[in-house]
Amino acid sequence: MKLVGNTYQMVFFSDNSDIQQNTRMLKDILEAMESFDVMPTFGYDFNSMSGEKKKFLVLQSVDENLVIEFHFKRISINYTGGSAYNFKQKSYSIMEEISKLYPGKLANRISFVQSRLFYGDDTEYDTLYKRLFTYKKEVPFEWDNRIALRKTLGSEVGDINSISTIRRCVVSAPFINKGADSDIILSEIDVNTVPKNTTTRYAIEDVRGFYNELFDESEKNVSLLKRYF
């Protein structure tokens, strides 16, 4: 199988009601993010109960590989391509700029997700399936192998969910078969702090320390899954 793509996501779960939807706010953020070559657009949050629709700021790079979302309850940084290390450094730089505009911002949760997409043929996919599953009488065309563990990291981060998934599925991505639906293997590592702790305890100024532990845990899982690829 051939590795055909990497995607990364870092999320800081915070109250962003202080990021107002006005011209001054947009000007300040664009100036702070100038070095990342991003352009503004907007996403929409729809409340199915009330029918209310609210828009939130989204920044996207010209090549569309970098997307920064200022959702009402989280700040997320999404990136396609490159290495986990490069993504980490870029994310830290972005969060540092945000912290200058909104010092003291706190999150109750943090997460890091990295995904790798592999493309191959049916024989390779079937071989992988037989290595992962004990039931070998049938070979399905879609499947999902998922393991979720509870771990405790350093005292600053606390309890986390460490989730590893290997899945055969159909996706559409511009870097695979020119965007056509493709049968691929998705390997995903999701490391996130447990949602039951709602205390706002992660300061945006200290994200390097918090996220370093999540990145390290994620990379350990990636190394373990390499035996299948």
N, C-alpha and C positions, 0 to 999 in steps of 0.2 A: 504493500500500500504506500501511497505517496502523500506526504503532508502537503495540503494545498491551502491552508489558511489558519490564522490565529486571531482570536478576538479576546478583548479584555474589558472588564468593567469594575470600577471602584465606586462604592456608594457610601455617602455620609448622610445618615438619617437624621435630619435636623428640621426645626421649625424655621421656614423661610418666609414667614409673613413680613419680615423686615425688608425683603427685597421687593420693593414697590415697582409696579408696572408704570413707569413714567420715563420721560425723555432724559432726565438727569441721571436716573439709575442706569439707563442703557448706555449713556455716554461714558459714565464712570467705569462700567464693566468692560466696555469695548476698549477703552484706553488701557485698562489693566491687562487685558488679554491680547493686546496688539501683537506681541511676539509670537503668538500661536496661530496667527493668520486665520481668524475665524470670522464668520458673518452671522448676524442675528436672524433668527426666525422664531416661531412660537409653536408650542405644543398645547394641547387642550386636555383638561381634566373634566370628565363628565360624571356628574352625580346621578346615578340611575334612579334614586329615590325621589329627588326633588326636581330633576330635569335641568338643574343648573349646570352651565358650562363655563369654566374659567380657563384663561390662557396663562401659560408660564413661559419664561424665556428659555430659548434653546440656542446655543452657539455651535456652529458647524464649520469645519475647515473646508477650504476650497476643494480639496480632493475627497471630501466626505469621509475620511478615515477617522477623524476626531469629532466627537459629539459631546457637548457639555450641557446637561439639563439642570435648570434651577426649578425643580418641582416644588410644590408647596411643602412637602414633607421629606424631601431628600435632595441632595446634590449628587448627580451621577456623572462619571467621566467614562466614556466608552471609546474604545480604539480598536481599529482593525489593522493587523499586520505587525511586524517587528517582534521583539523579544519581550518577555515579562519584565526584565530589568529596565529596558528603555521606557516601557509603559510606566513603571513605578516612578522613575525619575521625572517623567513628564507630568504625571499626576501630582507629585509633590510640588512641582513648580506652580501648577495651576491652583492648587489649594492654598499655597502661600500667598498668591495674588489675591485670592478671595478673602483670606484672613485679614489682609490689609484694609479691605473695604468694609468687612464685617467682623471686627475683632470681638472675641468673646463668644462666638457662635459655638454651640454645643450640640452633640449628637447623642442619642440614646443607643444607637446601633451603628456598626460599620460592617462592610462586607467587601470581599474581593472574589471575582469570578474570572476564570480563564478557560477558554475553550480551544480545542484543536480539531480541525476537520481533515479527515483522511479520505482519499479517493482510491478505489481499487476495483477488482472484479468480483463476481459471485464466489469464486473459489476461495479467494482471500477472506471474504466476509464470512463464509461458512466455516473456514478453519478457525477464525477468531471466535465465532459462536461456540464451537465445540470445546474451545479452551476455557470459556467462561461459564458454560452451563453443563449440568449433569444429564439433562434430558436430550438425547441425541437422535432419537428415532425420527423426529421431524426437524426440518431446518426452515424456520420462519423467515419471511422477507423483511420483517421489522421486529426489533426486540429492544429491550432496555435492561441493563444491568446496573443497579444503583446500590451504593453502600453509604449509610449515614452514621457517623460516629460523634459522640459528645466528648469533648476534650476541654482541659483547662490550660490556658496559656499563662503568661506572666500576670502578676497582680494587677497591672494596669488594664489589661484586656479582659481577663476573666474567662468565663465559660463560652465555648464556641461550638457551632455545628460544622463538622468537616465532612463534606459530601463529595463522593467520587461517582461519576456516571460514565458508562460507555454505552452508546446507543447507535443502532442502525436505523436510519430514517431518511426521508426525502427532504431536501432543502433547496432553496433558490438563493444563490449568491453570485455576485458579479465576477468573482474570481474563480468560479467553477463552471465550465461549459458555457461561458458567455451569458450566465444568468439563467440558463434553462434548469428545470427541475432535475436534480441529480440524487442518486442513491449513494449515500456517504456514511462514514463512521464518525460520530461525534464523541469526543472525549472531553468531559467537562469537570472542572474542579471548582466547587463553591464553598468558600470558607466565610462564615458569618457569625456574629455574636448572637446569642440566644435572644429571641424577641420578648421573653417574659420579663426581662429586666428593662423597665421603662425609665430608669434614672438617666438624666442627661449628664453623662460623665466623660465624654470624649471631646476635648477642646480642639478646635480647628487648628490652633497654633501648634499643636503637638501631634499632628497626624503621622509624621514620620515614625515616631516611636510605636504608635498603635499599629499602623499598617505594616511595619517591618515584620512584626510577629505573624500577621496574616499571610504575608507574602512568603515567609519562610515555611509556614505550614503547607501552603499551596504547592510550593516547589518540591517539598518532600513527597507529596502525593503524586505529582507529575513524574518524579523519578521512579516511584513504585509501579506506575502504570506503563512505563516504557517497555517493560518485559513483554507486553502484548503487541508492541508495534516495532 
